[in-house]
């Protein structure tokens, strides 16, 4: 995913609660890496339309 593509996707994702003072703890994963992994999972057959 290019930086330009990520800029569009990042704006569509919700802001974590801990960043807005609503409590909780920071995530243990990077959102960009999760979004980047989706095409590989689809291509590998791990995610199928049902």
mmCIF file as Biopython writes it, N, C-alpha, C and O atoms, coordinates in Angstrom:
data_model
#
loop_
_atom_site.group_PDB
_atom_site.id
_atom_site.type_symbol
_atom_site.label_atom_id
_atom_site.label_alt_id
_atom_site.label_comp_id
_atom_site.label_asym_id
_atom_site.label_entity_id
_atom_site.label_seq_id
_atom_site.pdbx_PDB_ins_code
_atom_site.Cartn_x
_atom_site.Cartn_y
_atom_site.Cartn_z
_atom_site.occupancy
_atom_site.B_iso_or_equiv
_atom_site.auth_seq_id
_atom_site.auth_asym_id
_atom_site.pdbx_PDB_model_num
ATOM 1   N N  . UNK A ? 1  ? 0.841   -1.164  0.000  1.0 0.0 1  A 1 
ATOM 2   C CA . UNK A ? 1  ? 0.000   0.000   0.000  1.0 0.0 1  A 1 
ATOM 3   C C  . UNK A ? 1  ? 0.893   1.235   0.000  1.0 0.0 1  A 1 
ATOM 4   O O  . UNK A ? 1  ? 1.830   1.347   0.790  1.0 0.0 1  A 1 
ATOM 5   N N  . UNK A ? 2  ? 0.586   2.135   -0.885 1.0 0.0 2  A 1 
ATOM 6   C CA . UNK A ? 2  ? 1.373   3.359   -0.961 1.0 0.0 2  A 1 
ATOM 7   C C  . UNK A ? 2  ? 0.986   4.307   0.176  1.0 0.0 2  A 1 
ATOM 8   O O  . UNK A ? 2  ? -0.045  4.128   0.824  1.0 0.0 2  A 1 
ATOM 9   N N  . UNK A ? 3  ? 1.818   5.300   0.405  1.0 0.0 3  A 1 
ATOM 10  C CA . UNK A ? 3  ? 1.514   6.284   1.440  1.0 0.0 3  A 1 
ATOM 11  C C  . UNK A ? 3  ? 0.235   7.047   1.119  1.0 0.0 3  A 1 
ATOM 12  O O  . UNK A ? 3  ? -0.527  7.383   2.025  1.0 0.0 3  A 1 
ATOM 13  N N  . UNK A ? 4  ? -0.007  7.324   -0.154 1.0 0.0 4  A 1 
ATOM 14  C CA . UNK A ? 4  ? -1.222  8.035   -0.554 1.0 0.0 4  A 1 
ATOM 15  C C  . UNK A ? 4  ? -2.465  7.183   -0.280 1.0 0.0 4  A 1 
ATOM 16  O O  . UNK A ? 4  ? -3.477  7.697   0.196  1.0 0.0 4  A 1 
ATOM 17  N N  . UNK A ? 5  ? -2.390  5.885   -0.578 1.0 0.0 5  A 1 
ATOM 18  C CA . UNK A ? 5  ? -3.513  4.984   -0.303 1.0 0.0 5  A 1 
ATOM 19  C C  . UNK A ? 5  ? -3.760  4.887   1.208  1.0 0.0 5  A 1 
ATOM 20  O O  . UNK A ? 5  ? -4.906  4.897   1.659  1.0 0.0 5  A 1 
ATOM 21  N N  . UNK A ? 6  ? -2.683  4.793   1.974  1.0 0.0 6  A 1 
ATOM 22  C CA . UNK A ? 6  ? -2.824  4.691   3.417  1.0 0.0 6  A 1 
ATOM 23  C C  . UNK A ? 6  ? -3.460  5.956   4.001  1.0 0.0 6  A 1 
ATOM 24  O O  . UNK A ? 6  ? -4.249  5.871   4.942  1.0 0.0 6  A 1 
ATOM 25  N N  . UNK A ? 7  ? -3.128  7.114   3.455  1.0 0.0 7  A 1 
ATOM 26  C CA . UNK A ? 7  ? -3.709  8.371   3.945  1.0 0.0 7  A 1 
ATOM 27  C C  . UNK A ? 7  ? -5.229  8.352   3.818  1.0 0.0 7  A 1 
ATOM 28  O O  . UNK A ? 7  ? -5.929  8.875   4.685  1.0 0.0 7  A 1 
ATOM 29  N N  . UNK A ? 8  ? -5.741  7.758   2.752  1.0 0.0 8  A 1 
ATOM 30  C CA . UNK A ? 8  ? -7.195  7.672   2.554  1.0 0.0 8  A 1 
ATOM 31  C C  . UNK A ? 8  ? -7.800  6.665   3.533  1.0 0.0 8  A 1 
ATOM 32  O O  . UNK A ? 8  ? -8.824  6.939   4.160  1.0 0.0 8  A 1 
ATOM 33  N N  . UNK A ? 9  ? -7.167  5.510   3.660  1.0 0.0 9  A 1 
ATOM 34  C CA . UNK A ? 9  ? -7.687  4.459   4.546  1.0 0.0 9  A 1 
ATOM 35  C C  . UNK A ? 9  ? -7.613  4.902   6.004  1.0 0.0 9  A 1 
ATOM 36  O O  . UNK A ? 9  ? -8.548  4.672   6.770  1.0 0.0 9  A 1 
ATOM 37  N N  . UNK A ? 10 ? -6.515  5.531   6.387  1.0 0.0 10 A 1 
ATOM 38  C CA . UNK A ? 10 ? -6.327  5.959   7.778  1.0 0.0 10 A 1 
ATOM 39  C C  . UNK A ? 10 ? -7.444  6.896   8.219  1.0 0.0 10 A 1 
ATOM 40  O O  . UNK A ? 10 ? -7.915  6.806   9.353  1.0 0.0 10 A 1 
ATOM 41  N N  . UNK A ? 11 ? -7.870  7.785   7.342  1.0 0.0 11 A 1 
ATOM 42  C CA . UNK A ? 11 ? -8.941  8.719   7.686  1.0 0.0 11 A 1 
ATOM 43  C C  . UNK A ? 11 ? -10.280 8.016   7.894  1.0 0.0 11 A 1 
ATOM 44  O O  . UNK A ? 11 ? -11.151 8.544   8.585  1.0 0.0 11 A 1 
ATOM 45  N N  . UNK A ? 12 ? -10.454 6.839   7.308  1.0 0.0 12 A 1 
ATOM 46  C CA . UNK A ? 12 ? -11.707 6.102   7.438  1.0 0.0 12 A 1 
ATOM 47  C C  . UNK A ? 12 ? -11.754 5.236   8.701  1.0 0.0 12 A 1 
ATOM 48  O O  . UNK A ? 12 ? -12.824 4.762   9.083  1.0 0.0 12 A 1 
ATOM 49  N N  . UNK A ? 13 ? -10.616 5.029   9.344  1.0 0.0 13 A 1 
ATOM 50  C CA . UNK A ? 13 ? -10.552 4.170   10.529 1.0 0.0 13 A 1 
ATOM 51  C C  . UNK A ? 13 ? -10.898 4.976   11.787 1.0 0.0 13 A 1 
ATOM 52  O O  . UNK A ? 13 ? -10.581 6.163   11.872 1.0 0.0 13 A 1 
ATOM 53  N N  . UNK A ? 14 ? -11.546 4.333   12.756 1.0 0.0 14 A 1 
ATOM 54  C CA . UNK A ? 14 ? -11.877 5.043   13.992 1.0 0.0 14 A 1 
ATOM 55  C C  . UNK A ? 14 ? -10.626 5.337   14.821 1.0 0.0 14 A 1 
ATOM 56  O O  . UNK A ? 14 ? -9.638  4.605   14.759 1.0 0.0 14 A 1 
ATOM 57  N N  . UNK A ? 15 ? -10.686 6.401   15.581 1.0 0.0 15 A 1 
ATOM 58  C CA . UNK A ? 15 ? -9.584  6.760   16.473 1.0 0.0 15 A 1 
ATOM 59  C C  . UNK A ? 15 ? -9.681  5.876   17.717 1.0 0.0 15 A 1 
ATOM 60  O O  . UNK A ? 15 ? -10.758 5.759   18.302 1.0 0.0 15 A 1 
ATOM 61  N N  . UNK A ? 16 ? -8.568  5.247   18.133 1.0 0.0 16 A 1 
ATOM 62  C CA . UNK A ? 16 ? -8.612  4.405   19.331 1.0 0.0 16 A 1 
ATOM 63  C C  . UNK A ? 16 ? -9.055  5.198   20.559 1.0 0.0 16 A 1 
ATOM 64  O O  . UNK A ? 16 ? -8.724  6.375   20.706 1.0 0.0 16 A 1 
ATOM 65  N N  . UNK A ? 17 ? -9.805  4.538   21.432 1.0 0.0 17 A 1 
ATOM 66  C CA . UNK A ? 17 ? -10.325 5.198   22.619 1.0 0.0 17 A 1 
ATOM 67  C C  . UNK A ? 17 ? -9.255  5.769   23.522 1.0 0.0 17 A 1 
ATOM 68  O O  . UNK A ? 17 ? -9.438  6.843   24.097 1.0 0.0 17 A 1 
ATOM 69  N N  . UNK A ? 18 ? -8.137  5.069   23.657 1.0 0.0 18 A 1 
ATOM 70  C CA . UNK A ? 18 ? -7.091  5.543   24.555 1.0 0.0 18 A 1 
ATOM 71  C C  . UNK A ? 18 ? -6.474  6.846   24.061 1.0 0.0 18 A 1 
ATOM 72  O O  . UNK A ? 18 ? -5.943  7.616   24.862 1.0 0.0 18 A 1 
ATOM 73  N N  . UNK A ? 19 ? -6.534  7.107   22.756 1.0 0.0 19 A 1 
ATOM 74  C CA . UNK A ? 19 ? -6.013  8.371   22.238 1.0 0.0 19 A 1 
ATOM 75  C C  . UNK A ? 19 ? -6.970  9.530   22.509 1.0 0.0 19 A 1 
ATOM 76  O O  . UNK A ? 19 ? -6.558  10.690  22.532 1.0 0.0 19 A 1 
ATOM 77  N N  . UNK A ? 20 ? -8.240  9.214   22.711 1.0 0.0 20 A 1 
ATOM 78  C CA . UNK A ? 20 ? -9.240  10.243  22.973 1.0 0.0 20 A 1 
ATOM 79  C C  . UNK A ? 20 ? -9.560  10.376  24.458 1.0 0.0 20 A 1 
ATOM 80  O O  . UNK A ? 20 ? -10.490 11.091  24.832 1.0 0.0 20 A 1 
ATOM 81  N N  . UNK A ? 21 ? -8.793  9.692   25.303 1.0 0.0 21 A 1 
ATOM 82  C CA . UNK A ? 21 ? -9.012  9.794   26.739 1.0 0.0 21 A 1 
ATOM 83  C C  . UNK A ? 21 ? -10.186 8.995   27.256 1.0 0.0 21 A 1 
ATOM 84  O O  . UNK A ? 21 ? -10.683 9.270   28.348 1.0 0.0 21 A 1 
ATOM 85  N N  . UNK A ? 22 ? -10.646 8.000   26.491 1.0 0.0 22 A 1 
ATOM 86  C CA . UNK A ? 22 ? -11.793 7.188   26.912 1.0 0.0 22 A 1 
ATOM 87  C C  . UNK A ? 22 ? -11.371 5.917   27.627 1.0 0.0 22 A 1 
ATOM 88  O O  . UNK A ? 22 ? -12.211 5.072   27.935 1.0 0.0 22 A 1 
ATOM 89  N N  . UNK A ? 23 ? -10.087 5.773   27.892 1.0 0.0 23 A 1 
ATOM 90  C CA . UNK A ? 23 ? -9.604  4.590   28.583 1.0 0.0 23 A 1 
ATOM 91  C C  . UNK A ? 23 ? -9.169  3.506   27.618 1.0 0.0 23 A 1 
ATOM 92  O O  . UNK A ? 23 ? -9.115  3.702   26.404 1.0 0.0 23 A 1 
ATOM 93  N N  . UNK A ? 24 ? -8.863  2.368   28.192 1.0 0.0 24 A 1 
ATOM 94  C CA . UNK A ? 24 ? -8.355  1.270   27.390 1.0 0.0 24 A 1 
ATOM 95  C C  . UNK A ? 24 ? -6.843  1.330   27.295 1.0 0.0 24 A 1 
ATOM 96  O O  . UNK A ? 24 ? -6.204  2.215   27.865 1.0 0.0 24 A 1 
ATOM 97  N N  . UNK A ? 25 ? -6.289  0.393   26.577 1.0 0.0 25 A 1 
ATOM 98  C CA . UNK A ? 25 ? -4.838  0.372   26.428 1.0 0.0 25 A 1 
ATOM 99  C C  . UNK A ? 25 ? -4.489  0.411   24.956 1.0 0.0 25 A 1 
ATOM 100 O O  . UNK A ? 25 ? -5.317  0.074   24.109 1.0 0.0 25 A 1 
ATOM 101 N N  . UNK A ? 26 ? -3.273  0.818   24.646 1.0 0.0 26 A 1 
ATOM 102 C CA . UNK A ? 26 ? -2.858  0.875   23.238 1.0 0.0 26 A 1 
ATOM 103 C C  . UNK A ? 26 ? -2.903  -0.508  22.584 1.0 0.0 26 A 1 
ATOM 104 O O  . UNK A ? 26 ? -2.679  -1.528  23.236 1.0 0.0 26 A 1 
ATOM 105 N N  . UNK A ? 27 ? -3.194  -0.516  21.295 1.0 0.0 27 A 1 
ATOM 106 C CA . UNK A ? 27 ? -3.227  -1.770  20.559 1.0 0.0 27 A 1 
ATOM 107 C C  . UNK A ? 27 ? -1.825  -2.366  20.485 1.0 0.0 27 A 1 
ATOM 108 O O  . UNK A ? 27 ? -0.827  -1.651  20.576 1.0 0.0 27 A 1 
ATOM 109 N N  . UNK A ? 28 ? -1.767  -3.654  20.322 1.0 0.0 28 A 1 
ATOM 110 C CA . UNK A ? 28 ? -0.487  -4.339  20.199 1.0 0.0 28 A 1 
ATOM 111 C C  . UNK A ? 28 ? -0.127  -4.602  18.745 1.0 0.0 28 A 1 
ATOM 112 O O  . UNK A ? 28 ? 0.750   -5.421  18.470 1.0 0.0 28 A 1 
ATOM 113 N N  . UNK A ? 29 ? -0.771  -3.936  17.823 1.0 0.0 29 A 1 
ATOM 114 C CA . UNK A ? 29 ? -0.535  -4.159  16.402 1.0 0.0 29 A 1 
ATOM 115 C C  . UNK A ? 29 ? -0.647  -2.838  15.656 1.0 0.0 29 A 1 
ATOM 116 O O  . UNK A ? 29 ? -1.233  -1.877  16.155 1.0 0.0 29 A 1 
ATOM 117 N N  . UNK A ? 30 ? -0.093  -2.804  14.487 1.0 0.0 30 A 1 
ATOM 118 C CA . UNK A ? 30 ? -0.127  -1.618  13.643 1.0 0.0 30 A 1 
ATOM 119 C C  . UNK A ? 30 ? -1.299  -1.750  12.663 1.0 0.0 30 A 1 
ATOM 120 O O  . UNK A ? 30 ? -1.406  -2.749  11.952 1.0 0.0 30 A 1 
ATOM 121 N N  . UNK A ? 31 ? -2.163  -0.755  12.629 1.0 0.0 31 A 1 
ATOM 122 C CA . UNK A ? 31 ? -3.327  -0.821  11.736 1.0 0.0 31 A 1 
ATOM 123 C C  . UNK A ? 31 ? -2.917  -0.935  10.275 1.0 0.0 31 A 1 
ATOM 124 O O  . UNK A ? 31 ? -3.573  -1.631  9.501  1.0 0.0 31 A 1 
ATOM 125 N N  . UNK A ? 32 ? -1.844  -0.261  9.891  1.0 0.0 32 A 1 
ATOM 126 C CA . UNK A ? 32 ? -1.412  -0.318  8.496  1.0 0.0 32 A 1 
ATOM 127 C C  . UNK A ? 32 ? -0.988  -1.733  8.113  1.0 0.0 32 A 1 
ATOM 128 O O  . UNK A ? 32 ? -1.275  -2.187  7.005  1.0 0.0 32 A 1 
ATOM 129 N N  . UNK A ? 33 ? -0.315  -2.428  9.012  1.0 0.0 33 A 1 
ATOM 130 C CA . UNK A ? 33 ? 0.098   -3.799  8.714  1.0 0.0 33 A 1 
ATOM 131 C C  . UNK A ? 33 ? -1.109  -4.720  8.578  1.0 0.0 33 A 1 
ATOM 132 O O  . UNK A ? 33 ? -1.104  -5.627  7.746  1.0 0.0 33 A 1 
ATOM 133 N N  . UNK A ? 34 ? -2.129  -4.501  9.376  1.0 0.0 34 A 1 
ATOM 134 C CA . UNK A ? 34 ? -3.338  -5.319  9.265  1.0 0.0 34 A 1 
ATOM 135 C C  . UNK A ? 34 ? -4.040  -5.099  7.933  1.0 0.0 34 A 1 
ATOM 136 O O  . UNK A ? 34 ? -4.483  -6.052  7.292  1.0 0.0 34 A 1 
ATOM 137 N N  . UNK A ? 35 ? -4.140  -3.846  7.522  1.0 0.0 35 A 1 
ATOM 138 C CA . UNK A ? 35 ? -4.780  -3.535  6.244  1.0 0.0 35 A 1 
ATOM 139 C C  . UNK A ? 35 ? -3.942  -4.092  5.093  1.0 0.0 35 A 1 
ATOM 140 O O  . UNK A ? 35 ? -4.489  -4.605  4.117  1.0 0.0 35 A 1 
ATOM 141 N N  . UNK A ? 36 ? -2.624  -3.992  5.206  1.0 0.0 36 A 1 
ATOM 142 C CA . UNK A ? 36 ? -1.733  -4.532  4.172  1.0 0.0 36 A 1 
ATOM 143 C C  . UNK A ? 36 ? -1.854  -6.052  4.058  1.0 0.0 36 A 1 
ATOM 144 O O  . UNK A ? 36 ? -1.643  -6.601  2.977  1.0 0.0 36 A 1 
ATOM 145 N N  . UNK A ? 37 ? -2.185  -6.737  5.141  1.0 0.0 37 A 1 
ATOM 146 C CA . UNK A ? 37 ? -2.256  -8.202  5.134  1.0 0.0 37 A 1 
ATOM 147 C C  . UNK A ? 37 ? -3.500  -8.731  4.423  1.0 0.0 37 A 1 
ATOM 148 O O  . UNK A ? 37 ? -3.491  -9.866  3.947  1.0 0.0 37 A 1 
ATOM 149 N N  . UNK A ? 38 ? -4.553  -7.952  4.339  1.0 0.0 38 A 1 
ATOM 150 C CA . UNK A ? 38 ? -5.819  -8.435  3.772  1.0 0.0 38 A 1 
ATOM 151 C C  . UNK A ? 38 ? -5.681  -8.992  2.354  1.0 0.0 38 A 1 
ATOM 152 O O  . UNK A ? 38 ? -6.199  -10.078 2.095  1.0 0.0 38 A 1 
ATOM 153 N N  . UNK A ? 39 ? -5.006  -8.303  1.417  1.0 0.0 39 A 1 
ATOM 154 C CA . UNK A ? 39 ? -4.893  -8.881  0.066  1.0 0.0 39 A 1 
ATOM 155 C C  . UNK A ? 39 ? -4.163  -10.224 0.045  1.0 0.0 39 A 1 
ATOM 156 O O  . UNK A ? 39 ? -4.484  -11.084 -0.775 1.0 0.0 39 A 1 
ATOM 157 N N  . UNK A ? 40 ? -3.194  -10.417 0.928  1.0 0.0 40 A 1 
ATOM 158 C CA . UNK A ? 40 ? -2.477  -11.687 0.983  1.0 0.0 40 A 1 
ATOM 159 C C  . UNK A ? 40 ? -3.374  -12.796 1.506  1.0 0.0 40 A 1 
ATOM 160 O O  . UNK A ? 40 ? -3.302  -13.931 1.035  1.0 0.0 40 A 1 
ATOM 161 N N  . UNK A ? 41 ? -4.216  -12.475 2.473  1.0 0.0 41 A 1 
ATOM 162 C CA . UNK A ? 41 ? -5.140  -13.475 2.999  1.0 0.0 41 A 1 
ATOM 163 C C  . UNK A ? 41 ? -6.176  -13.869 1.952  1.0 0.0 41 A 1 
ATOM 164 O O  . UNK A ? 41 ? -6.522  -15.044 1.829  1.0 0.0 41 A 1 
ATOM 165 N N  . UNK A ? 42 ? -6.661  -12.904 1.210  1.0 0.0 42 A 1 
ATOM 166 C CA . UNK A ? 42 ? -7.636  -13.194 0.147  1.0 0.0 42 A 1 
ATOM 167 C C  . UNK A ? 42 ? -6.991  -14.034 -0.945 1.0 0.0 42 A 1 
ATOM 168 O O  . UNK A ? 42 ? -7.569  -15.029 -1.382 1.0 0.0 42 A 1 
ATOM 169 N N  . UNK A ? 43 ? -5.805  -13.648 -1.389 1.0 0.0 43 A 1 
ATOM 170 C CA . UNK A ? 43 ? -5.121  -14.374 -2.459 1.0 0.0 43 A 1 
ATOM 171 C C  . UNK A ? 43 ? -4.774  -15.804 -2.031 1.0 0.0 43 A 1 
ATOM 172 O O  . UNK A ? 43 ? -4.769  -16.717 -2.856 1.0 0.0 43 A 1 
ATOM 173 N N  . UNK A ? 44 ? -4.486  -15.993 -0.754 1.0 0.0 44 A 1 
ATOM 174 C CA . UNK A ? 44 ? -4.136  -17.316 -0.244 1.0 0.0 44 A 1 
ATOM 175 C C  . UNK A ? 44 ? -5.337  -18.191 0.047  1.0 0.0 44 A 1 
ATOM 176 O O  . UNK A ? 44 ? -5.175  -19.363 0.388  1.0 0.0 44 A 1 
ATOM 177 N N  . UNK A ? 45 ? -6.543  -17.649 -0.079 1.0 0.0 45 A 1 
ATOM 178 C CA . UNK A ? 45 ? -7.750  -18.420 0.139  1.0 0.0 45 A 1 
ATOM 179 C C  . UNK A ? 45 ? -8.183  -18.472 1.594  1.0 0.0 45 A 1 
ATOM 180 O O  . UNK A ? 45 ? -9.100  -19.222 1.928  1.0 0.0 45 A 1 
ATOM 181 N N  . UNK A ? 46 ? -7.556  -17.704 2.464  1.0 0.0 46 A 1 
ATOM 182 C CA . UNK A ? 46 ? -7.921  -17.712 3.873  1.0 0.0 46 A 1 
ATOM 183 C C  . UNK A ? 46 ? -9.207  -16.929 4.139  1.0 0.0 46 A 1 
ATOM 184 O O  . UNK A ? 46 ? -9.915  -17.203 5.108  1.0 0.0 46 A 1 
ATOM 185 N N  . UNK A ? 47 ? -9.502  -15.972 3.292  1.0 0.0 47 A 1 
ATOM 186 C CA . UNK A ? 47 ? -10.742 -15.205 3.410  1.0 0.0 47 A 1 
ATOM 187 C C  . UNK A ? 47 ? -11.558 -15.443 2.148  1.0 0.0 47 A 1 
ATOM 188 O O  . UNK A ? 47 ? -11.098 -15.161 1.042  1.0 0.0 47 A 1 
ATOM 189 N N  . UNK A ? 48 ? -12.755 -15.958 2.313  1.0 0.0 48 A 1 
ATOM 190 C CA . UNK A ? 48 ? -13.605 -16.215 1.170  1.0 0.0 48 A 1 
ATOM 191 C C  . UNK A ? 48 ? -14.925 -15.504 1.354  1.0 0.0 48 A 1 
ATOM 192 O O  . UNK A ? 48 ? -15.416 -15.363 2.475  1.0 0.0 48 A 1 
ATOM 193 N N  . UNK A ? 49 ? -15.497 -15.057 0.256  1.0 0.0 49 A 1 
ATOM 194 C CA . UNK A ? 49 ? -16.829 -14.470 0.304  1.0 0.0 49 A 1 
ATOM 195 C C  . UNK A ? 49 ? -17.822 -15.585 0.577  1.0 0.0 49 A 1 
ATOM 196 O O  . UNK A ? 49 ? -17.714 -16.676 0.018  1.0 0.0 49 A 1 
ATOM 197 N N  . UNK A ? 50 ? -18.762 -15.312 1.415  1.0 0.0 50 A 1 
ATOM 198 C CA . UNK A ? 50 ? -19.749 -16.355 1.758  1.0 0.0 50 A 1 
ATOM 199 C C  . UNK A ? 50 ? -21.111 -15.923 1.348  1.0 0.0 50 A 1 
ATOM 200 O O  . UNK A ? 50 ? -22.078 -16.657 1.548  1.0 0.0 50 A 1 
#
